[in-house]
Amino acid sequence: MAKYFIYFSFTGNGDYIAELMHEKGYEPVKLELVKKPNKIGFWQILKYGGHAGFRKKEKLAHVDFSLKEDDEIVFGSPIWNDRLSTPITTFMDRYNFNKETTRFILYPAGETTKKSLKQIKKLGFISEPLVISYPLKKTEECKALIEGAF
Ligand SMILES: Cc1cc2nc3c(=O)[nH]c(=O)nc-3n(C[C@H](O)[C@H](O)[C@H](O)COP(=O)(O)O)c2cc1C
């Protein structure tokens, strides 16, 4: 059985959580876009927020990963337009992730993640996601939340 933290990150919050999850024995699997924007500003937020709203599939760079039945999976996603980020939803479609054991860590810039929580339920996953707001700004809080949950 292997433990994986499959995540996406434009601006480092996901990377920080990946480090903490690695300490907990989860191998990080970082998803990357084939075409990466040079910076994340207003236009990029508009563009990728739109992708999330319209459930666009992204072109992802190749990543070494294969799923075995008893693997333990935790997804890590920033919140885009109150939803899961599209690299994560794109990757989720490729495998039959266990609906009962797969877990989620969501890292919004605010507190609201209403649509993403609905989205996860609608996809059939039963576990309550761990929501960590501002991981890079509130590192101690983030550490404590990870410590308590894993
Ligand atoms: C395209 C886009 C849309 C976003 N939409 C939201 C949002 O609706 N709500 C929110 O709280 N944060 C939103 N954010 C902020 C990110 O969710 C937040 O900064 C996250 O921690 C970034 O993770 P990362 O640094 O690993 O990329 C958005 C960011 C981007 C790039």
The ligand as an ORCA input file, in Angstrom:
! r2SCAN-3c Opt
* xyz 0 1
  C      -7.874     31.109    -10.834
  C      -7.964     31.332     -9.353
  C      -9.210     31.453     -8.753
  C      -9.317     31.600     -7.363
  N     -10.568     31.639     -6.779
  C     -10.657     31.643     -5.429
  C     -11.943     31.565     -4.786
  O     -12.992     31.508     -5.404
  N     -11.977     31.561     -3.417
  C     -10.826     31.617     -2.659
  O     -10.920     31.590     -1.425
  N      -9.610     31.693     -3.248
  C      -9.512     31.689     -4.604
  N      -8.258     31.724     -5.194
  C      -7.060     31.749     -4.342
  C      -6.425     30.355     -4.164
  O      -7.398     29.351     -3.931
  C      -5.494     30.357     -2.948
  O      -4.613     31.438     -3.021
  C      -4.731     29.064     -2.848
  O      -4.231     28.894     -1.545
  C      -3.598     29.007     -3.853
  O      -2.934     27.771     -3.770
  P      -1.515     27.598     -4.484
  O      -0.629     28.665     -3.917
  O      -1.059     26.227     -4.095
  O      -1.728     27.773     -5.952
  C      -8.133     31.647     -6.570
  C      -6.889     31.567     -7.196
  C      -6.793     31.422     -8.570
  C      -5.442     31.289     -9.220
*
